[in-house]
Amino acid sequence: MPDDTKTRESTSADGNGHTAVGKRVTRLEGAAKVTGKTVFADDMKMPGLLHVGVLYAPQAHARIKSIDTAKAAALPGVYAVFTAADLPDYKRNDSNRNGLIFPDKEVLFHGQPIAAVLSEDPHIAEEATALIEAEFEPLPAVLDPVAAMENDSPLVRQPLVDVDRSEARGHVSVETEETEQQDEPSNIASRAPFARGDVAAGFAEADVIIDRTWRTAMVHQSYIEPHSTIADYDASGELRVWTSTQGPFHVRNELAQAFGLPENRIRVTATEVGGGFGGKIYLTELMVAALAIATRRPVKHIMSRKDDMIAATPAPYTHIELKTGMKRDGTLTALQARLIYDSGAFPGAPMLAGCILVGGYYRCDNIDIKGFEVLTNKVSVGALRAPGAHNATFAIESHMDMMAKELGLDPLEVRLKNAVAEGDLMPSGQAYPAIGLRECLEAIADSDVWRRRREIEATPNRGVGLAIGGWIGGLQPASAIVCLNGDGTVNVTVGSADITGSNTTFQQITAEVLNVPLDMVNVETGDTKTAPYAGMSAGSKTVYTVGRAVKKAAEDLRQQMFELAMKRLEVEPEDMEVANCQVQVKGAPDRAMTFKRFGRLSTNFGGPFPAIVGRGAITARKIAPSFVAQAAEVEVDPDTGGITLHACAIAQDAGFAINPLSVEGQMQGGASQGIGIALWEEMQHDEHGRLLNPNLLDYRLPTSRDLPPIETIIVEVPSEEGPFGARIVGEPSIVAGAAAIGNAIDNAVGARVDEAPITPERLLRAMSKL
Amino acid sequence: MAKQLITFTVNGREREVAVEPHWTLLETVRETLSLTGSKEGCGTGDCGACTMIVDGRIVTSCLMLAPQANGRDVTTIEGLEAIGSLDPVQQAFIDAGGLQCGFCIPGMIVAARNLLDDNPSPTLDQIREGLAGNLCRCTGYTKIYEAVELAAERIRGSA
């Protein structure tokens, strides 16, 4: 800020003593987003650009007999055609979806990429794929994961070797690992058993036992921007990638390994991500980079919606057998579960998180949980917001209501009685740090919908349901740089992709530490060549980890200014403070040096100060799980089974909401996705493993007509390490929706649907009307 | 394929462009006029990210062929902003937090602007109905409803 604008309104501390954090702040780049100026990957053009058309496998499981590209290559305008045989060398690993560009022997799912056409005209590239003549010999397609576990099941694929789970580890940090041991060929990719106590004794103690199987559909992240990637490779051996990814450094590291390139010769820019939700980490980048390396031309690949639905990485179908017992007083006595996650044709299903959560919400002395990640000839799955959590939560949270109902207990009281708190153990044996699950339950009791509960229940065909959810979150090292400019303003550089406002939160953190107005701080996400390291924007950890690094960097910048001011202000750093865009002596604000003066002295010709650059780097080792409680009001049409959502409220522990506007947005967005999973979203395959609904009309997303305004209640139980007590936020809000709505439907009409989505047809069957 | 010449008005300016008959309005505006604010999210008219106003009515421009736009008046997201100031609907989306990733937002704002042109004081139900053709995956719509209400209030206040 210029020295001569002393009249400018300075920030003032609120009741919490904060000036910039804890405030509702609008998006730093809001104007670009509302005017259409934000550049997404598909908006980029460059000289010599080639477009990619991809041929996707038309069968779920088949041997490739031959691929003839002659006709495609002969189409005028086609630049080149690539099959597995034509690709440049890369470190191929057939056991990992991301280690294999095109197969040469065997197709493992309908939609697997098998060849590509390049053209300067995207229409010609697309048209030419239809001219590729591929011959297949069909093999048995294994589609049901439960049947696939049987010893006599045909095999989905060749045995797995060297499975890479680095991407999955970015989403959740749990102190346990799945086992991949395979004595003999099997479709079970991995297992995870957890046990404590004696479940038989626990069930013997119970006054009510519920034993039921729950299913959840394969669902798609359905970001509105499909996967979009551009790559270029120049004669000096430098690979440049612009891609819609949540994890630019992860993309860089994977590409470096694949092509044997040093990491400093690969420059990955995370272009604006038009929605990711876990699904945009690393998928098409390997293919596009290989094509750029082969052609030495910039290559652009934009998936169509159909291609994205058949060939990206949706969330798994699950089959969960759950048996729980409860005493008359509401004490949970035993929990036994068998969780089967359908991983598709490659490993990567988030079964582990499901196991941790199914037995991780409530205290229970006797548990026996077995998880299985099972291969089938379907598209391989990936992460979707709290991957694996909603599936397991649908089961356990339905059981809690069913047991409470049998015993005549209040569903909220039963949950409060058993809810985990600090020191309680997850199934893995890891203890929870301070968490706010109980506080969320207490908060949801105060929501408008839960307070109207009696009145709603008295209305025919209307009901209210409740469920909890939660997520452990990911952990990764992070860093940030804060630079003082010549005019006293500040630039923050981070390496984390900003999808839904993390840079605005970093602006607040920096402004808080330096006690300056927000507009003194600007924030930029750099690329992997210019930005300091950050983990992927996944696992809800961006503010929790990168935010800490930003805070540390701003504190470092402040300390440097204090030390540089010692001589002129004639006091020690401990006796200085920042206020009004200056460093001043505590209690004597007229003895001061403005930020602008620091800026000039550290940047001008002959300036006496070194350039002032704050550095923050952290490692994150302590989890900061976040929980939610969600309530919903539904109305059921008893004749058609139609379900209308009338109201929804969600309470979430944010630790400390640095930007409540943004935290509410995360809560509402996640809740809406949970509602979609509960009522509409389902990828449907035919008996040959082909996706029947690869579009946004037949794959039904929540629309504005479906969703009432969602009430949010922010709970704040501070985390130990997060900036200003913030904890993970982004993912937990998706977790409870399916169970909350299932419980509301049962409350409305006394019918329990054990398969999500709860469609009118399934509900009418549960009501014995079909 | 032989190109044909079409003349249409885009954001108040008359434009003449040569198009192939199978090009969509969306593709034509993005590729030949470099107005890339309108997005393709599905290409089948289901998501609304490509929403434009054509002769006063909203269309999904991924389904309209370029020759069909001949002689018509087209407004895209780039046409809402007057130099130096945002349209009240654009400002309200920022202020209400009605945007996250932002990919659906240009189409959403165009649809909201058209809704308010037709009905300056919509009820919540009318907003929900009016935006039902525009999918947003990030926000759950709550803050979008609030943004449209805020915009309506401001537009009424300044009238």
Interface residues (C-beta under 8 A of the other chain):
Chain A: R24 T26 R27 G30 A31 K33 V34 T35 G36 K37 T38 V39 F40 D42 D43 H123 Q221 S222 Y223 I224 E225 P226 E272 V273 G274 G275 G276 F277 S304 R305 I499 T500 G501 L661 S662 E664 G665 Q668 G669 G670 A671 S672 Q673 N695 L696 L697 L701 P702 T703 S704 R705 L707 P709 I710
Chain B: H22 R30 L35 T36 G37 S38 K39 E40 G41 C42 G43 T44 D46 C47 A49 T76 I77 E78 L80 E81 L86 Q90 Q91 F93 I94 D95 G97 L99 Q100 C101 G102 F103 C104 I105 P106 I109 L124 I127 R128 E129 L131 A132 G133 N134 L135 C136 R137 C138 T139 G140 Y141 T142 K143 I144 Y145 E146
